[in-house]
Amino acid sequence: MSQRTFTLGIVGARGHTGAELIRLVARHPGLELAFVSSRELDGQPVADHNDAYRGALRFESLDAAAVAARGADVVVLALPNGKAAPYVEALDAVAPQTLVVDLSADYRFDSAWYYGLPELTRGRYAGQRRISNPGCYATAMQLAIAPLLEELAGPPQCFGVSGYSGAGTTPSDRNNPELLRDNLMPYALVDHVHEREVSRQLGVPVEFMPHVASHFRGITMTVNLWLRAPLKRGFIHAKYVQRYAGEKLVTVVDEAPWVSRIAGRHGVEIGGFAVAPDGRRVVVVATLDNLLKGAATQALQNVNLALGLDEFTAIGE
């Protein structure tokens, strides 16, 4: 018996993450695009904008009621923060069994939604049809901190640098290549939504300072961790290796990873493990592609898990 094909619709498909999702779904043997919604590209062939897609679908401008009426098995909301609620409300009313994956921050603080960072929360999935996809910075921070969570003496300090694709497609200073040339742009240095997200998920206060740089994609997260008791570098490295053993998308490396080596790849690299002479402070570096493991790849992991498929279907290295 052949495996069932599930239908998936994307709302907010014009953005960088939407484009990555289209590429992933196009090569997925168990998923078929039901619709791709974008006001700006309404009526244009999807294939004209995405070289991975070979079908006949055109972009459509679909409101919340129209999305709910389509009856897709899965709806992925790739919208800016604050825009998801009308779609969720329409789906709750008309199609509550639809699997909804929201890529914004709108439901990351809602305990009724499953928070889908599989490497850390896979065991908490219990059939929920509403999944909140973690933030890109937040994914890097949590994976960098989690193995030492029980050893912490105080709040982790996280210095994050993202490529400008993380600022989306709406023009702003943070995605203006001219302003970013030879520049590093700090912003939202306290109370960033990802700071609150990670603090909630890990159960400890986290301090986060984001910056945007002139490269297009990829995040470097440098995390300073104060420890309750002195630890040796070898012990710390082994804790990370043990914690992520068997995790296909997490690679523990010895040296601090480079963002240029993770761009366009689905996984995360964690390394560095620089320990202060007294053994009470360690600096860990994590890199990931903000559009992939920070967004689209993670969304597909969550979709695969929720549909009972192999978690890594259509996700390469």
URZIDA-V865136 format. One record per backbone hydrogen bond with DSSP energy under -0.5 kcal/mol. NH is the residue of the N-H (numbers start at 1). CO is the residue of the C=O. Records with the same first field share a line. If there is no record, write none. Layout:
NH: CO ; CO
This chain:
6: 4 ; 30
8: 32
9: 74
10: 35
11: 76
12: 10 ; 37
13: 37
15: 12
19: 15
20: 16
21: 17
22: 18
23: 19
24: 20
25: 21
26: 22
27: 23 ; 24
28: 25
29: 27
31: 28
32: 6
34: 8
35: 8
36: 58
37: 10
38: 60
42: 39
43: 59
44: 41
46: 57
47: 57
48: 45
49: 46
50: 46
53: 50
59: 44
60: 36
62: 60
67: 63
68: 64
69: 65
70: 66 ; 67
71: 68
74: 7
75: 99
76: 9
77: 75 ; 101
78: 11 ; 76
83: 80
87: 84
88: 84
89: 85
90: 86
91: 87
92: 88
93: 89
94: 90
95: 91
98: 95
99: 73
100: 98 ; 129
101: 75
102: 100 ; 131
103: 77 ; 101
108: 105
110: 107
111: 109
113: 110
114: 130
116: 114 ; 132
117: 115
118: 116
120: 117
121: 117
122: 118
124: 121
125: 122
131: 100
132: 114
133: 102 ; 131
139: 135
140: 136
141: 137
142: 138
143: 139
144: 140
145: 141
146: 142
148: 145
149: 146
151: 148
152: 148 ; 149
153: 226
154: 226
156: 205
157: 224
158: 156 ; 207
159: 157 ; 222
160: 158 ; 209
161: 220
162: 211
163: 218
164: 215
165: 216
166: 163
167: 164
168: 165
175: 172
176: 173
177: 175
180: 176
181: 177
183: 180
185: 212
186: 184
187: 210
195: 192
196: 192
197: 193
198: 194
199: 195
200: 196
201: 197
202: 198
203: 199
207: 156
208: 206
209: 158
210: 187
211: 160
212: 185
213: 162
219: 288
220: 161
221: 286
222: 159 ; 220
223: 221 ; 284
224: 157
225: 223 ; 282
227: 280
228: 151
231: 279
236: 232
237: 233
238: 234
239: 235
240: 236
241: 237
242: 238
243: 239
244: 240
245: 242
247: 244
248: 246
250: 247
251: 249 ; 268
252: 250
253: 251 ; 270
261: 258
262: 259
263: 259
265: 262
267: 317
268: 249
269: 287
270: 251
271: 285
272: 254
273: 271
274: 283
275: 273
276: 281
279: 276
282: 225
283: 274
284: 223 ; 282
285: 271
286: 221
287: 269
288: 219
289: 267
290: 288
292: 289
293: 265
294: 289
295: 292
296: 291
297: 292
298: 292
299: 295
300: 296
301: 297
302: 298
303: 299
304: 300
305: 301
306: 302
307: 303
308: 305
309: 304
313: 310
315: 312
316: 314
